[in-house]
């Protein structure tokens, strides 16, 4: 039975109840949009959100995000499922740009810019050429921190799997590029299901557990893949599977039987390239593909409607609560209304006091991290002096009596970028993690404060309160707030005068060594200051954006 026959059969067995639910959801959206358009400008955002959900429903566009930590093999797995090496893979994290894989009759790619510039397109038949085209936009080496301003990349491919789904390759979480994790989190509300990729070496990490806990409320279905099983013996595979299932159940909170697919994406891709059907089956990717095809044939439509219905319910519940408060306030006697408004104003004043306290705590944490940065900078100065000074001394010793200061300069010039780039990567990664850990409790307190205001208003005007079930309804998208920069450290030429060259050799060497150490000190101060300044700017920008985001949320809630 081919895929088209399976799709036809799936449609035939849809129950009448499900069809009624489908029609009911479409009708609900249509009527809600008409009503919201009549309610006034304060409900414009709600109408826009419903309109976007309606478009998804009518297009029957099911979006499956492929998630996972950096270097777990997400892109290789997608390449194996497509049967061709299309998506770039790298030893470095890729840029924070989602790549949409969707069905098309021929190989094609489209790059969409954030500022509305004309999209760049690729059309061809050679997968390697498409991969090279994509690498110019989605790799951190060529497009660091997305300096090209790309919104998304769309790839069209005639793979049968793509006829029922849009696969989304997301940036890897948990790398030193914090903005990748933020981009993935902010993008999740647009997805209907997620395929989470972990690997056998190393086992699932705390970062992955926390990430899974965060995404569970945002997706209707979750599939888990254990990749790189070719690194394990058969007995080790069973142990790894049992451990993963235990963590998913006890730590993440996934209940019931959890389907976990053990695969070797690398072997699967090699098997597809060589046409080795036996190895393709042994890789485990074939079983995953078969499962996904069955899901798309029989459960995709139901899962899509479930995901969209939850988002619609949250939006409408919020609209209804605001309308009921307005209606109830109009029905109250004027004196009672004034009394309740006065009580609500007191609640707002208490919330404002809490906001001020929260702002003070936020500033305190910012100062603490800034002081920590100064300590790190001083430690780095000492380490850089020792490292570069030792390099200069070794080079002078290697030269013996044939002193060549220019050669020492060149050796230092080669050593400086690698040393400071590594230090910057380490420092940025450390502070990205510290910023995330510091801001997390502040964000939790802000969530509690916002919900307290909403709940207080509902209770004061005797309106039932319904907390949102999906994160999307009241989500404020986080902006990526961590940017790494590479310091520029040119060496200034040092040349000895003719008179000095006439000095005895040992005096010449002493003066040359002193001059070189002074130059090393200058370079250390310059580069460490560049690194410290860039990191401090990133740190301050992170807190400014976060504070502005919280203020915006509170103002929207009060309004």
PALO-557597 format. One record per residue (C-alpha): residue number from 0; x, y negated, z; residue in three letters. Coordinates in nm, 3 decimals. Layout:
! residues N
PT  num       xx       yy       zz  residuo
PT  NUM        X        Y        Z      ALA
...
! end
This chain:
! residues 559
PT  num       xx       yy       zz  residuo
PT    0    0.000    0.000    0.000      UNK
PT    1    0.153   -0.334   -0.103      UNK
PT    2    0.139   -0.657    0.096      UNK
PT    3   -0.148   -0.811   -0.104      UNK
PT    4   -0.364   -0.504   -0.041      UNK
PT    5   -0.283   -0.521    0.330      UNK
PT    6   -0.383   -0.889    0.341      UNK
PT    7   -0.710   -0.809    0.163      UNK
PT    8   -0.787   -0.529    0.409      UNK
PT    9   -0.704   -0.758    0.702      UNK
PT   10   -0.954   -1.014    0.578      UNK
PT   11   -1.217   -0.744    0.529      UNK
PT   12   -1.196   -0.621    0.885      UNK
PT   13   -1.226   -0.967    1.042      UNK
PT   14   -1.521   -0.949    1.276      UNK
PT   15   -1.826   -1.167    1.229      UNK
PT   16   -1.760   -1.317    1.571      UNK
PT   17   -1.414   -1.432    1.464      UNK
PT   18   -1.554   -1.586    1.147      UNK
PT   19   -1.810   -1.774    1.354      UNK
PT   20   -1.534   -1.894    1.583      UNK
PT   21   -1.338   -2.012    1.280      UNK
PT   22   -1.634   -2.205    1.145      UNK
PT   23   -1.706   -2.339    1.492      UNK
PT   24   -1.351   -2.473    1.531      UNK
PT   25   -1.365   -2.645    1.192      UNK
PT   26   -1.705   -2.797    1.273      UNK
PT   27   -1.584   -2.911    1.616      UNK
PT   28   -1.287   -3.087    1.460      UNK
PT   29   -1.500   -3.258    1.195      UNK
PT   30   -1.756   -3.384    1.445      UNK
PT   31   -1.491   -3.489    1.696      UNK
PT   32   -1.308   -3.694    1.435      UNK
PT   33   -1.629   -3.875    1.339      UNK
PT   34   -1.707   -3.956    1.702      UNK
PT   35   -1.353   -4.067    1.786      UNK
PT   36   -1.350   -4.304    1.491      UNK
PT   37   -1.657   -4.472    1.642      UNK
PT   38   -1.525   -4.498    1.998      UNK
PT   39   -1.269   -4.773    1.944      UNK
PT   40   -0.895   -4.830    1.907      UNK
PT   41   -0.806   -4.682    2.247      UNK
PT   42   -0.885   -4.337    2.103      UNK
PT   43   -0.684   -4.381    1.781      UNK
PT   44   -0.395   -4.162    1.897      UNK
PT   45   -0.634   -3.883    1.994      UNK
PT   46   -0.792   -3.899    1.648      UNK
PT   47   -0.454   -3.882    1.478      UNK
PT   48   -0.358   -3.577    1.683      UNK
PT   49   -0.685   -3.401    1.596      UNK
PT   50   -0.643   -3.488    1.228      UNK
PT   51   -0.299   -3.326    1.226      UNK
PT   52   -0.443   -3.011    1.385      UNK
PT   53   -0.727   -3.006    1.131      UNK
PT   54   -0.476   -3.021    0.845      UNK
PT   55   -0.290   -2.725    0.992      UNK
PT   56   -0.612   -2.528    1.025      UNK
PT   57   -0.733   -2.599    0.671      UNK
PT   58   -0.393   -2.520    0.522      UNK
PT   59   -0.380   -2.197    0.726      UNK
PT   60   -0.018   -2.288    0.793      UNK
PT   61    0.127   -2.056    1.058      UNK
PT   62    0.463   -2.175    1.190      UNK
PT   63    0.702   -1.933    1.360      UNK
PT   64    1.005   -2.090    1.527      UNK
PT   65    1.322   -1.884    1.554      UNK
PT   66    1.486   -1.984    1.881      UNK
PT   67    1.798   -1.887    2.068      UNK
PT   68    2.120   -1.994    2.228      UNK
PT   69    2.417   -2.100    2.018      UNK
PT   70    2.596   -1.804    1.848      UNK
PT   71    2.322   -1.549    1.914      UNK
PT   72    2.285   -1.483    1.540      UNK
PT   73    1.961   -1.663    1.451      UNK
PT   74    2.071   -1.775    1.104      UNK
PT   75    2.223   -1.436    1.025      UNK
PT   76    1.897   -1.267    1.128      UNK
PT   77    1.695   -1.498    0.903      UNK
PT   78    1.935   -1.431    0.616      UNK
PT   79    1.889   -1.057    0.671      UNK
PT   80    1.509   -1.092    0.665      UNK
PT   81    1.531   -1.292    0.341      UNK
PT   82    1.784   -1.050    0.193      UNK
PT   83    2.032   -1.322    0.095      UNK
PT   84    2.291   -1.544    0.260      UNK
PT   85    2.109   -1.876    0.233      UNK
PT   86    2.145   -2.041    0.572      UNK
PT   87    2.491   -2.160    0.677      UNK
PT   88    2.648   -1.986    0.974      UNK
PT   89    2.933   -2.139    1.172      UNK
PT   90    3.158   -2.092    1.474      UNK
PT   91    3.045   -2.445    1.572      UNK
PT   92    2.692   -2.559    1.662      UNK
PT   93    2.487   -2.681    1.368      UNK
PT   94    2.333   -3.027    1.351      UNK
PT   95    2.003   -3.088    1.527      UNK
PT   96    1.789   -3.054    1.215      UNK
PT   97    1.506   -2.798    1.178      UNK
PT   98    1.511   -2.594    0.856      UNK
PT   99    1.169   -2.482    0.723      UNK
PT  100    1.172   -2.157    0.526      UNK
PT  101    0.857   -2.117    0.316      UNK
PT  102    0.741   -1.919    0.018      UNK
PT  103    0.807   -2.040   -0.333      UNK
PT  104    0.828   -1.864   -0.672      UNK
PT  105    1.196   -1.958   -0.710      UNK
PT  106    1.493   -2.063   -0.502      UNK
PT  107    1.474   -2.430   -0.411      UNK
PT  108    1.566   -2.668   -0.128      UNK
PT  109    1.460   -3.018   -0.032      UNK
PT  110    1.626   -3.256    0.215      UNK
PT  111    1.394   -3.516    0.374      UNK
PT  112    1.538   -3.836    0.523      UNK
PT  113    1.410   -4.017    0.832      UNK
PT  114    1.401   -4.359    0.666      UNK
PT  115    1.188   -4.253    0.372      UNK
PT  116    1.465   -4.241    0.113      UNK
PT  117    1.408   -4.022   -0.189      UNK
PT  118    1.457   -3.657   -0.096      UNK
PT  119    1.754   -3.466   -0.234      UNK
PT  120    1.668   -3.140   -0.404      UNK
PT  121    1.842   -2.824   -0.516      UNK
PT  122    1.713   -2.587   -0.782      UNK
PT  123    1.907   -2.280   -0.888      UNK
PT  124    1.933   -1.906   -0.878      UNK
PT  125    2.264   -1.853   -0.693      UNK
PT  126    2.222   -1.816   -0.314      UNK
PT  127    2.584   -1.917   -0.247      UNK
PT  128    2.526   -2.250   -0.424      UNK
PT  129    2.216   -2.315   -0.214      UNK
PT  130    2.410   -2.230    0.103      UNK
PT  131    2.683   -2.477    0.002      UNK
PT  132    2.417   -2.742   -0.065      UNK
PT  133    2.261   -2.691    0.280      UNK
PT  134    2.601   -2.699    0.450      UNK
PT  135    2.640   -3.062    0.342      UNK
PT  136    2.346   -3.158    0.562      UNK
PT  137    2.295   -2.915    0.850      UNK
PT  138    2.648   -2.846    0.973      UNK
PT  139    2.806   -3.048    1.251      UNK
PT  140    3.138   -3.054    1.063      UNK
PT  141    2.997   -3.243    0.764      UNK
PT  142    2.703   -3.423    0.927      UNK
PT  143    2.807   -3.481    1.290      UNK
PT  144    2.523   -3.591    1.518      UNK
PT  145    2.306   -3.616    1.206      UNK
PT  146    2.467   -3.943    1.100      UNK
PT  147    2.305   -3.896    0.758      UNK
PT  148    1.963   -3.951    0.918      UNK
PT  149    1.793   -3.633    0.798      UNK
PT  150    1.445   -3.552    0.924      UNK
PT  151    1.415   -3.190    0.809      UNK
PT  152    1.527   -2.945    0.545      UNK
PT  153    1.285   -2.730    0.345      UNK
PT  154    1.393   -2.409    0.173      UNK
PT  155    1.167   -2.223   -0.069      UNK
PT  156    1.226   -1.852   -0.134      UNK
PT  157    1.020   -1.573   -0.295      UNK
PT  158    1.060   -1.331    0.000      UNK
PT  159    0.732   -1.138    0.067      UNK
PT  160    0.758   -1.216    0.438      UNK
PT  161    0.722   -1.589    0.370      UNK
PT  162    0.382   -1.552    0.202      UNK
PT  163    0.213   -1.551    0.541      UNK
PT  164    0.434   -1.772    0.752      UNK
PT  165    0.671   -2.066    0.765      UNK
PT  166    0.988   -1.963    0.946      UNK
PT  167    1.169   -2.246    1.122      UNK
PT  168    1.540   -2.221    1.196      UNK
PT  169    1.594   -2.442    1.500      UNK
PT  170    1.917   -2.582    1.648      UNK
PT  171    2.087   -2.356    1.900      UNK
PT  172    2.017   -2.434    2.263      UNK
PT  173    2.275   -2.444    2.539      UNK
PT  174    2.574   -2.568    2.337      UNK
PT  175    2.774   -2.876    2.437      UNK
PT  176    2.559   -3.067    2.188      UNK
PT  177    2.278   -3.146    2.428      UNK
PT  178    2.078   -3.321    2.155      UNK
PT  179    2.031   -2.983    1.984      UNK
PT  180    1.845   -2.844    2.285      UNK
PT  181    1.638   -3.162    2.316      UNK
PT  182    1.545   -3.152    1.947      UNK
PT  183    1.432   -2.790    1.976      UNK
PT  184    1.221   -2.863    2.287      UNK
PT  185    1.054   -3.167    2.131      UNK
PT  186    0.977   -2.971    1.813      UNK
PT  187    0.811   -2.673    1.982      UNK
PT  188    0.457   -2.818    2.010      UNK
PT  189    0.433   -2.800    1.631      UNK
PT  190    0.488   -2.423    1.639      UNK
PT  191    0.230   -2.148    1.681      UNK
PT  192    0.461   -1.863    1.782      UNK
PT  193    0.827   -1.810    1.860      UNK
PT  194    1.084   -1.542    1.791      UNK
PT  195    1.350   -1.566    2.061      UNK
PT  196    1.691   -1.418    1.982      UNK
PT  197    1.930   -1.301    2.253      UNK
PT  198    2.233   -1.079    2.210      UNK
PT  199    2.393   -0.787    2.382      UNK
PT  200    2.720   -0.969    2.448      UNK
PT  201    2.683   -1.159    2.673      UNK
PT  202    2.346   -1.061    2.829      UNK
PT  203    2.064   -1.313    2.867      UNK
PT  204    2.182   -1.621    3.057      UNK
PT  205    2.023   -1.854    3.311      UNK
PT  206    2.001   -2.125    3.040      UNK
PT  207    1.797   -1.890    2.822      UNK
PT  208    1.571   -1.790    3.111      UNK
PT  209    1.492   -2.155    3.191      UNK
PT  210    1.433   -2.229    2.825      UNK
PT  211    1.190   -1.938    2.793      UNK
PT  212    1.003   -2.056    3.102      UNK
PT  213    0.969   -2.400    2.941      UNK
PT  214    0.838   -2.275    2.607      UNK
PT  215    0.587   -2.016    2.728      UNK
PT  216    0.299   -2.266    2.770      UNK
PT  217    0.366   -2.409    2.422      UNK
PT  218    0.337   -2.102    2.199      UNK
PT  219    0.051   -1.858    2.153      UNK
PT  220    0.278   -1.558    2.081      UNK
PT  221    0.637   -1.476    2.171      UNK
PT  222    0.856   -1.207    2.013      UNK
PT  223    1.197   -1.111    2.154      UNK
PT  224    1.496   -0.981    1.957      UNK
PT  225    1.809   -0.825    2.110      UNK
PT  226    2.078   -0.884    1.848      UNK
PT  227    2.434   -0.750    1.806      UNK
PT  228    2.352   -0.402    1.931      UNK
PT  229    2.631   -0.269    1.707      UNK
PT  230    2.868   -0.389    1.983      UNK
PT  231    2.719   -0.131    2.222      UNK
PT  232    2.719    0.245    2.254      UNK
PT  233    2.385    0.423    2.259      UNK
PT  234    2.375    0.455    2.639      UNK
PT  235    2.472    0.090    2.676      UNK
PT  236    2.188   -0.013    2.445      UNK
PT  237    1.930    0.146    2.674      UNK
PT  238    2.082   -0.026    2.977      UNK
PT  239    2.084   -0.363    2.798      UNK
PT  240    1.720   -0.319    2.689      UNK
PT  241    1.605   -0.227    3.040      UNK
PT  242    1.792   -0.522    3.190      UNK
PT  243    1.643   -0.763    2.936      UNK
PT  244    1.290   -0.632    2.993      UNK
PT  245    1.336   -0.668    3.370      UNK
PT  246    1.456   -1.029    3.339      UNK
PT  247    1.170   -1.118    3.104      UNK
PT  248    0.920   -0.971    3.347      UNK
PT  249    1.058   -1.089    3.682      UNK
PT  250    1.238   -1.414    3.597      UNK
PT  251    1.057   -1.547    3.289      UNK
PT  252    0.710   -1.429    3.390      UNK
PT  253    0.617   -1.227    3.082      UNK
PT  254    0.365   -0.969    3.196      UNK
PT  255    0.264   -0.638    3.046      UNK
PT  256    0.451   -0.445    2.780      UNK
PT  257    0.701   -0.668    2.606      UNK
PT  258    0.799   -0.568    2.251      UNK
PT  259    1.176   -0.610    2.223      UNK
PT  260    1.343   -0.540    1.888      UNK
PT  261    1.700   -0.411    1.897      UNK
PT  262    1.882   -0.519    1.583      UNK
PT  263    2.218   -0.579    1.425      UNK
PT  264    2.156   -0.878    1.199      UNK
PT  265    2.506   -0.851    1.055      UNK
PT  266    2.460   -0.487    0.954      UNK
PT  267    2.112   -0.563    0.823      UNK
PT  268    2.242   -0.841    0.598      UNK
PT  269    2.527   -0.624    0.473      UNK
PT  270    2.278   -0.344    0.400      UNK
PT  271    2.050   -0.577    0.204      UNK
PT  272    2.345   -0.709    0.003      UNK
PT  273    2.469   -0.359   -0.079      UNK
PT  274    2.126   -0.200   -0.127      UNK
PT  275    2.195    0.061    0.142      UNK
PT  276    1.845    0.162    0.255      UNK
PT  277    1.970    0.399    0.526      UNK
PT  278    2.187    0.136    0.689      UNK
PT  279    1.903   -0.117    0.652      UNK
PT  280    1.683    0.114    0.856      UNK
PT  281    1.956    0.178    1.114      UNK
PT  282    2.014   -0.195    1.161      UNK
PT  283    1.673   -0.235    1.323      UNK
PT  284    1.592   -0.538    1.109      UNK
PT  285    1.365   -0.324    0.891      UNK
PT  286    1.150   -0.239    1.195      UNK
PT  287    1.133   -0.606    1.290      UNK
PT  288    1.031   -0.704    0.936      UNK
PT  289    0.762   -0.433    0.930      UNK
PT  290    0.625   -0.552    1.265      UNK
PT  291    0.614   -0.914    1.149      UNK
PT  292    0.438   -0.814    0.826      UNK
PT  293    0.176   -0.623    1.025      UNK
PT  294    0.129   -0.917    1.259      UNK
PT  295    0.092   -1.159    0.967      UNK
PT  296   -0.157   -0.929    0.797      UNK
PT  297   -0.380   -0.855    1.095      UNK
PT  298   -0.317   -1.109    1.374      UNK
PT  299   -0.176   -1.424    1.215      UNK
PT  300   -0.510   -1.594    1.157      UNK
PT  301   -0.630   -1.516    1.509      UNK
PT  302   -0.304   -1.638    1.666      UNK
PT  303   -0.310   -1.960    1.463      UNK
PT  304   -0.666   -2.039    1.567      UNK
PT  305   -0.586   -1.953    1.927      UNK
PT  306   -0.291   -2.193    1.931      UNK
PT  307   -0.480   -2.474    1.759      UNK
PT  308   -0.793   -2.425    1.968      UNK
PT  309   -0.593   -2.465    2.289      UNK
PT  310   -0.440   -2.789    2.166      UNK
PT  311   -0.780   -2.919    2.053      UNK
PT  312   -0.937   -2.827    2.388      UNK
PT  313   -0.672   -3.020    2.580      UNK
PT  314   -0.712   -3.333    2.368      UNK
PT  315   -1.091   -3.329    2.389      UNK
PT  316   -1.091   -3.257    2.762      UNK
PT  317   -0.877   -3.566    2.818      UNK
PT  318   -1.104   -3.777    2.595      UNK
PT  319   -1.414   -3.646    2.773      UNK
PT  320   -1.274   -3.722    3.115      UNK
PT  321   -1.196   -4.083    3.016      UNK
PT  322   -1.544   -4.125    2.865      UNK
PT  323   -1.714   -3.980    3.172      UNK
PT  324   -1.523   -4.220    3.395      UNK
PT  325   -1.635   -4.512    3.178      UNK
PT  326   -1.998   -4.395    3.169      UNK
PT  327   -2.011   -4.325    3.540      UNK
PT  328   -1.864   -4.666    3.620      UNK
PT  329   -2.135   -4.833    3.411      UNK
PT  330   -2.408   -4.648    3.602      UNK
PT  331   -2.285   -4.754    3.943      UNK
PT  332   -2.430   -5.057    4.126      UNK
PT  333   -2.197   -5.351    4.084      UNK
PT  334   -2.098   -5.362    4.452      UNK
PT  335   -2.020   -4.990    4.461      UNK
PT  336   -1.828   -5.017    4.136      UNK
PT  337   -1.620   -5.299    4.280      UNK
PT  338   -1.551   -5.093    4.592      UNK
PT  339   -1.436   -4.794    4.388      UNK
PT  340   -1.225   -5.010    4.160      UNK
PT  341   -1.067   -5.159    4.470      UNK
PT  342   -0.988   -4.811    4.600      UNK
PT  343   -0.846   -4.715    4.260      UNK
PT  344   -0.636   -5.032    4.263      UNK
PT  345   -0.497   -4.922    4.598      UNK
PT  346   -0.406   -4.588    4.443      UNK
PT  347   -0.231   -4.770    4.161      UNK
PT  348   -0.042   -4.983    4.414      UNK
PT  349    0.069   -4.666    4.593      UNK
PT  350    0.175   -4.522    4.257      UNK
PT  351    0.365   -4.842    4.183      UNK
PT  352    0.547   -4.807    4.517      UNK
PT  353    0.635   -4.451    4.429      UNK
PT  354    0.755   -4.568    4.087      UNK
PT  355    0.985   -4.825    4.249      UNK
PT  356    1.125   -4.560    4.483      UNK
PT  357    1.176   -4.329    4.187      UNK
PT  358    1.352   -4.606    3.993      UNK
PT  359    1.584   -4.671    4.290      UNK
PT  360    1.666   -4.301    4.315      UNK
PT  361    1.731   -4.291    3.943      UNK
PT  362    1.973   -4.584    3.967      UNK
PT  363    2.146   -4.416    4.259      UNK
PT  364    2.197   -4.099    4.058      UNK
PT  365    2.325   -4.305    3.767      UNK
PT  366    2.584   -4.475    3.992      UNK
PT  367    2.685   -4.137    4.134      UNK
PT  368    2.746   -3.993    3.788      UNK
PT  369    2.936   -4.307    3.687      UNK
PT  370    3.165   -4.265    3.990      UNK
PT  371    3.212   -3.902    3.897      UNK
PT  372    3.313   -4.014    3.548      UNK
PT  373    3.582   -4.245    3.691      UNK
PT  374    3.723   -3.954    3.891      UNK
PT  375    3.727   -3.738    3.580      UNK
PT  376    3.898   -4.013    3.380      UNK
PT  377    4.176   -4.049    3.636      UNK
PT  378    4.224   -3.671    3.643      UNK
PT  379    4.239   -3.673    3.264      UNK
PT  380    4.503   -3.948    3.265      UNK
PT  381    4.726   -3.737    3.487      UNK
PT  382    4.674   -3.429    3.273      UNK
PT  383    4.735   -3.619    2.949      UNK
PT  384    5.057   -3.772    3.083      UNK
PT  385    5.187   -3.430    3.180      UNK
PT  386    5.079   -3.266    2.854      UNK
PT  387    5.204   -3.530    2.610      UNK
PT  388    5.513   -3.605    2.815      UNK
PT  389    5.608   -3.238    2.808      UNK
PT  390    5.559   -3.226    2.430      UNK
PT  391    5.788   -3.528    2.385      UNK
PT  392    6.053   -3.380    2.615      UNK
PT  393    6.045   -3.045    2.434      UNK
PT  394    6.087   -3.215    2.099      UNK
PT  395    6.379   -3.427    2.225      UNK
PT  396    6.544   -3.116    2.369      UNK
PT  397    6.493   -2.930    2.040      UNK
PT  398    6.667   -3.208    1.845      UNK
PT  399    6.982   -3.190    2.049      UNK
PT  400    7.236   -3.454    1.939      UNK
PT  401    7.043   -3.531    1.616      UNK
PT  402    6.799   -3.777    1.769      UNK
PT  403    6.499   -3.856    1.548      UNK
PT  404    6.236   -4.063    1.724      UNK
PT  405    6.017   -4.060    1.415      UNK
PT  406    5.996   -3.681    1.438      UNK
PT  407    5.887   -3.710    1.801      UNK
PT  408    5.621   -3.960    1.699      UNK
PT  409    5.490   -3.725    1.433      UNK
PT  410    5.472   -3.434    1.678      UNK
PT  411    5.280   -3.653    1.924      UNK
PT  412    5.053   -3.778    1.647      UNK
PT  413    4.962   -3.418    1.563      UNK
PT  414    4.907   -3.322    1.928      UNK
PT  415    4.693   -3.619    2.036      UNK
PT  416    4.376   -3.563    1.825      UNK
PT  417    4.350   -3.195    1.917      UNK
PT  418    4.412   -3.259    2.286      UNK
PT  419    4.168   -3.548    2.327      UNK
PT  420    3.906   -3.392    2.100      UNK
PT  421    3.907   -3.085    2.324      UNK
PT  422    3.891   -3.301    2.636      UNK
PT  423    3.605   -3.503    2.490      UNK
PT  424    3.411   -3.188    2.404      UNK
PT  425    3.462   -3.052    2.756      UNK
PT  426    3.376   -3.383    2.924      UNK
PT  427    3.070   -3.443    2.706      UNK
PT  428    2.946   -3.091    2.770      UNK
PT  429    2.993   -3.126    3.145      UNK
PT  430    2.817   -3.462    3.163      UNK
PT  431    2.539   -3.350    2.930      UNK
PT  432    2.464   -3.068    3.174      UNK
PT  433    2.493   -3.298    3.476      UNK
PT  434    2.261   -3.555    3.318      UNK
PT  435    2.005   -3.286    3.235      UNK
PT  436    2.020   -3.143    3.589      UNK
PT  437    2.000   -3.491    3.743      UNK
PT  438    1.704   -3.606    3.534      UNK
PT  439    1.503   -3.286    3.569      UNK
PT  440    1.371   -3.354    3.924      UNK
PT  441    1.298   -3.715    3.825      UNK
PT  442    1.090   -3.590    3.535      UNK
PT  443    0.906   -3.349    3.762      UNK
PT  444    0.825   -3.628    4.007      UNK
PT  445    0.702   -3.844    3.718      UNK
PT  446    0.476   -3.562    3.598      UNK
PT  447    0.332   -3.530    3.948      UNK
PT  448    0.279   -3.906    3.971      UNK
PT  449    0.101   -3.924    3.635      UNK
PT  450   -0.126   -3.633    3.721      UNK
PT  451   -0.198   -3.782    4.064      UNK
PT  452   -0.323   -4.101    3.898      UNK
PT  453   -0.540   -3.907    3.656      UNK
PT  454   -0.678   -3.680    3.925      UNK
PT  455   -0.741   -3.973    4.157      UNK
PT  456   -0.941   -4.156    3.892      UNK
PT  457   -1.147   -3.845    3.819      UNK
PT  458   -1.225   -3.778    4.185      UNK
PT  459   -1.300   -4.142    4.261      UNK
PT  460   -1.563   -4.160    3.987      UNK
PT  461   -1.688   -3.804    4.058      UNK
PT  462   -1.579   -3.665    3.722      UNK
PT  463   -1.452   -3.304    3.692      UNK
PT  464   -1.076   -3.296    3.645      UNK
PT  465   -0.917   -3.046    3.405      UNK
PT  466   -0.541   -3.014    3.397      UNK
PT  467   -0.395   -2.954    3.050      UNK
PT  468   -0.325   -2.590    2.964      UNK
PT  469   -0.079   -2.660    2.684      UNK
PT  470    0.211   -2.900    2.717      UNK
PT  471    0.136   -3.066    2.383      UNK
PT  472   -0.173   -3.259    2.488      UNK
PT  473    0.002   -3.511    2.712      UNK
PT  474    0.361   -3.459    2.604      UNK
PT  475    0.597   -3.748    2.551      UNK
PT  476    0.864   -3.626    2.315      UNK
PT  477    1.208   -3.657    2.460      UNK
PT  478    1.462   -3.835    2.250      UNK
PT  479    1.796   -3.666    2.203      UNK
PT  480    2.009   -3.867    2.445      UNK
PT  481    2.358   -3.719    2.428      UNK
PT  482    2.601   -3.817    2.151      UNK
PT  483    2.963   -3.693    2.130      UNK
PT  484    3.231   -3.914    1.977      UNK
PT  485    3.583   -3.837    1.864      UNK
PT  486    3.850   -4.083    1.989      UNK
PT  487    4.079   -4.252    1.738      UNK
PT  488    4.442   -4.264    1.857      UNK
PT  489    4.686   -4.397    1.598      UNK
PT  490    5.051   -4.402    1.695      UNK
PT  491    5.239   -4.730    1.676      UNK
PT  492    5.573   -4.700    1.506      UNK
PT  493    5.877   -4.714    1.734      UNK
PT  494    6.208   -4.801    1.580      UNK
PT  495    6.543   -4.857    1.746      UNK
PT  496    6.755   -5.152    1.648      UNK
PT  497    7.090   -5.111    1.475      UNK
PT  498    7.276   -5.233    1.785      UNK
PT  499    7.121   -4.960    1.997      UNK
PT  500    7.221   -4.694    1.750      UNK
PT  501    7.582   -4.795    1.811      UNK
PT  502    7.551   -4.708    2.180      UNK
PT  503    7.697   -4.382    2.313      UNK
PT  504    7.472   -4.085    2.238      UNK
PT  505    7.365   -4.020    2.597      UNK
PT  506    7.263   -4.382    2.650      UNK
PT  507    7.079   -4.381    2.320      UNK
PT  508    6.888   -4.070    2.431      UNK
PT  509    6.806   -4.220    2.771      UNK
PT  510    6.666   -4.537    2.614      UNK
PT  511    6.482   -4.340    2.348      UNK
PT  512    6.329   -4.111    2.610      UNK
PT  513    6.223   -4.411    2.821      UNK
PT  514    6.071   -4.579    2.519      UNK
PT  515    5.884   -4.263    2.421      UNK
PT  516    5.747   -4.211    2.774      UNK
PT  517    5.624   -4.572    2.774      UNK
PT  518    5.457   -4.505    2.441      UNK
PT  519    5.302   -4.187    2.581      UNK
PT  520    5.168   -4.385    2.877      UNK
PT  521    5.018   -4.644    2.642      UNK
PT  522    4.859   -4.375    2.429      UNK
PT  523    4.719   -4.198    2.734      UNK
PT  524    4.562   -4.515    2.867      UNK
PT  525    4.421   -4.607    2.527      UNK
PT  526    4.271   -4.269    2.450      UNK
PT  527    4.138   -4.198    2.797      UNK
PT  528    3.978   -4.543    2.804      UNK
PT  529    3.819   -4.479    2.464      UNK
PT  530    3.686   -4.149    2.589      UNK
PT  531    3.574   -4.292    2.925      UNK
PT  532    3.402   -4.587    2.760      UNK
PT  533    3.220   -4.370    2.505      UNK
PT  534    3.104   -4.129    2.776      UNK
PT  535    2.994   -4.416    3.004      UNK
PT  536    2.793   -4.570    2.719      UNK
PT  537    2.625   -4.235    2.657      UNK
PT  538    2.556   -4.195    3.027      UNK
PT  539    2.402   -4.542    3.062      UNK
PT  540    2.201   -4.497    2.742      UNK
PT  541    2.065   -4.166    2.867      UNK
PT  542    1.933   -4.324    3.187      UNK
PT  543    1.798   -4.633    3.008      UNK
PT  544    1.603   -4.421    2.761      UNK
PT  545    1.477   -4.193    3.035      UNK
PT  546    1.361   -4.485    3.252      UNK
PT  547    1.190   -4.649    2.954      UNK
PT  548    1.017   -4.322    2.868      UNK
PT  549    0.882   -4.281    3.223      UNK
PT  550    0.764   -4.643    3.231      UNK
PT  551    0.585   -4.590    2.900      UNK
PT  552    0.410   -4.278    3.031      UNK
PT  553    0.290   -4.456    3.344      UNK
PT  554    0.162   -4.756    3.149      UNK
PT  555   -0.024   -4.529    2.906      UNK
PT  556   -0.182   -4.340    3.197      UNK
PT  557   -0.296   -4.656    3.375      UNK
PT  558   -0.431   -4.805    3.052      UNK
! end
